[in-house]
Amino acid sequence: MRKLLLIFTLLAAGIINASAQQKKINGSVKDSQTNDALPFATITVVIPGQPVNKFAADDHGNFTVDAPVGSTIQASFAGYQPKKVTVGDSTSITILLKSSGNLSEVVVIAYGTEKRKDLTGAITSISSQEVSEMPSTNLATALASRAPGLEVHSTSTQPGASAAVNVRGLNSITQLEGPLYIVDGVALVGDIRNINPSDIESVEILKDAAAAGIYGSRAAEGVILITTKKPKAGARSVNFEMYTGIQVNNPAYKMLDARDFATLRRSAFQDADPGTFGAPGTDTADYKIFNSYEQQSIKNGYTNYNWQNAIMHNDAPTENYTLSVSNGTGSNRVYFSGQYQDQEGILVNTGYKKYSGFLRDETQIRPFLKLGASVNYTHDITNNAMPNEYQQSLTESPLQPIYDAGGQPLIVIDNSTGVPTIFNPVTLALDATNLYTTNRTNANLYLDFTPVKNLVLHSSIGADIYQAEQDTYYPRTTGPGYTPNNGLGEIYNTRATDILWENTATYNFAKGDHEMNLLGGFTFEQHEDFATDMQADQFPTDLLSYKAIGSAGQKLQDNSNYDGWAVRSLFARAVYKYKGRYIFNATIRQDGSSRFGPDNKFGVFPTVSGAWRVIDEPWIGYKIKTWLSDFKLRLSYGLVGNQNLPYDAIYTRYDAATYPFNGSSVTSGYNVAGTNAVLGNNSLQWEVQHQFNAGTDLAFLDNRIMLTVDVYNKNISSLLMPLPLAPSSGFQTEYVNVAAMNTKGIDVALKITPIKTKDFTWQTSLNWSRYKSEVTKLFPGRDSVNLALRVGLPPSGTYVNYVYNGLYQQGDNFALDPNGKPGDIKIKDVNGDGKITPEDEEVVGSSIPKGWGSFWNYFRYKSVSLTIYSTYEYGQQLNNLTFTDLSYYNALYGNASNVTVQGGNYWTPTNTNTNIPRPNAFGTSLKTLPGGPGQGSSYSIQNASYFKVQHITLAYDFPTRLLDKIKVHSLNIYTQVLNPFLFTGYKGVDPDVAGADAANEIYPRYRTFLLGAKLGL
């Protein structure tokens, strides 16, 4: 009994003591970085021996709870890592939560920054890590499909090629220029290949009116903001990055060997004129069909000459080195980087070299005054392939020797005329010059002044100075430069300058549940382009080439061109937040452009947008927040303009001409009715887009799954069109604002972390986009300009042609082609009138994809990582005329005209199950129309859908414990293969770079194998 009484007494004492220790705790939950309150955070109280108590903090993140010493209080909030604290002696606690995702990430927006969770517009960010994942000579290609709605294609596979960039579909009929690039406040002219990807901190794609509208008339095709690296406060660092590797030919075309080519050629000449050329395979026939060199190769057992290998490197080297130094200590902060890049082309005498340097300096003169400056200089040299070099190497006769007995490229001369019958593509590769050199400087000087708390006055002046020179020379050993031309040279110079002066005032205000950000500004931008072109032939010698163009005996061209404009702008923006979950944004900009007449010089472009952070609503309980991490709705509407019309469209333009005066002397003057005579229009207006965007941001399971969806609709009016005028007007055309179009689409981005453990992580992301553009209005009373440009169709990218309907077979009715033969191309009689006329043409394809995007996977096990990045497009077609030419023998394209292996499967009476026409030396089997050969059909239209693995990267990060011993901050080594796989039914070089008509297939496809390292000190 005593023992029981003792136990009871001790228990009672423990309970009384615990009760005595229980006390009231006043707490608050805040963001660990910004110290902002996290409203309605979930609070979980765990007291041993009692049920778990869960409740929500108030709208300021505050809570009160009774809890004993030693109990546990946990705070959690959507998008943040939960945190537990143990109750001690204090009666007041503050729980600071760290972001578990990107909600607190600061995003660069127009003229400022914003937290990602507070964005109201459609903005996609691309990090520096993503930009630098794949080495590239052009920053734009490194952005390919990284953001939904962003479409990027290189214009060629050759080193140093430019890129075509498109944001959210087509936005004009005639005035497409690409997005506006803003690099640290400097507006760039043309492409952005001068920017070193290693200097990039982040890239933001501003896609809707709410995000881009504050740029007014410059935002018609989207805005891409590029922010370069700055010194990190209080830190010094030295970073070195390098890679080196080789490029290996990955042939898209396999051509016939010597024996099969001889058989093909005999069949082609036999089909063209059997009476003249005789029985195929006989010495008599071969003497008429093949030259003496080819006949000797046949006698030697069909000696095969590989022309592709003659102009290619087996393994072309590539290398890149970047050194950067950063000092963020003290009041003066400096960042410097230098880059050297050298990519030798897979074709001989082609390649790309780049030398660049970047310097940023920022000084905190006083606590209220900051001065900064940056300058980026780039010098690059591109040795381009000659336009016909690659294709000519493919089509040369494999029976034809490449070099003569002396080891020089062989040129076959017709002794009777002295004119070459065969030009050697090796001379184009070795002797011709196609050199493109640029010098570019981007500079920016800015001052930040804070006269009172929360008010920042900013002034900056930026310049983009661009100079480029294209030098071309064809010596006498090439076709264009052969006698009687005696060399052909051209120098084309371009100079462009863009000056942008910006002044802004930003004021932040916060009180209780209300936050306000106000922005006002004034900008002035002036742009000038100047170009000169000199072309000549009859050079006394090839030794000096284009460098001695003044010594040429005959000038073929000597002219210049100028383009200049200026824009003055006023703008304002107000962002209002209520309780952190209701966000409203309004902007307005007035632009005045020199491109317009006095009556329409100014345009006003307002936008409004809003966001609702549903996840922060108090009625979203803690149970929902256990699986729903973020939920935000966005809505925007606004106007943006387009000023990209010819600078002289408002002025009347005449043609230079001469006329006799007094019946004897000739006087210079102008011709009103010339081919370039344009009637000026002083009433031209801005092209205007009315943009609507609706989007949502969702995250699940502590941000393990993140989804963003945007739908948009753009009604674009007052589109500029050249209106044909009646001959009685004396002018050819007049620019008018008459047309309209619509572009609508959807962008989707999904990022998932399927596995995340201590040692192993797997992350994957997928984005998908599509759009539809169509013309809704053209000229008054007319719904079409031609079959490809009409109401209901996209403004560009549509193929209209005759319809390929297979090959004629023996016994077919030849009423539609009375001169046809079995094996000829058959054209469909679309309207059924019994004849082939222009009325039988119809839409046969479109280069606009039905969808595109990227697929990214990242695997990491301890210090080893594997990255696989792929892109895709589907539903588009390309007019692959190159493949058609390479698959059909036609002596009109050259005496040799070898064809692909597929082209060797041509029609014969015993091989009828094919789509390759019978070979004919003069192309009559491709004579699809009454007009003669060379007129097309849908025969060349090919499905260009593809899935392309852009790169596979295997990397290793050296462990910290080892690096600490050698006093190194970081060390990463990696091996990488670029363009390892391409899955497509397209038969050309690459559907990702071919362009609308495959005209850019002037360079072969290749894979790149790299070994690289990144060192941080």
Beta strands, then each sheet from edge to edge (+ up, - down):
strand 1: 23-31
strand 2: 42-46
strand 3: 53-56
strand 4: 62-67
strand 5: 72-76
strand 6: 83-86
strand 7: 92-97
strand 8: 106-109
strand 9: 112-115
strand 10: 123-127
strand 11: 150-154
strand 12: 163-167
strand 13: 180-183
strand 14: 186-187
strand 15: 200-206
strand 16: 223-228
strand 17: 236-249
strand 18: 316-327
strand 19: 332-344
strand 20: 351-366
strand 21: 369-383
strand 22: 412-414
strand 23: 419-422
strand 24: 433-449
strand 25: 455-474
strand 26: 488-511
strand 27: 514-537
strand 28: 554-578
strand 29: 582-593
strand 30: 602-613
strand 31: 628-642
strand 32: 655-661
strand 33: 665-671
strand 34: 678-679
strand 35: 687-700
strand 36: 705-724
strand 37: 733-756
strand 38: 760-777
strand 39: 798-801
strand 40: 804-807
strand 41: 825-827
strand 42: 842-846
strand 43: 851-861
strand 44: 864-874
strand 45: 877-879
strand 46: 941-943
strand 47: 946-957
strand 48: 970-984
strand 49: 1006-1016
sheet 1: 4+ 1- 7-
sheet 2: 3+ 2- 5+ 6-
sheet 3: 8+ 9-
sheet 4: 10+ 15- 16+ 13+ 14-
sheet 5: 11+ 12-
sheet 6: 34+ 37+ 36- 35+ 31- 30+ 29- 28+ 27- 26+ 25- 24+ 21- 20+ 19- 18+ 17- 49+ 48- 47+ 44- 43+ 38-
sheet 7: 22+ 23-
sheet 8: 32+ 33-
sheet 9: 39+ 42-
sheet 10: 40+ 41-
sheet 11: 45+ 46-
end
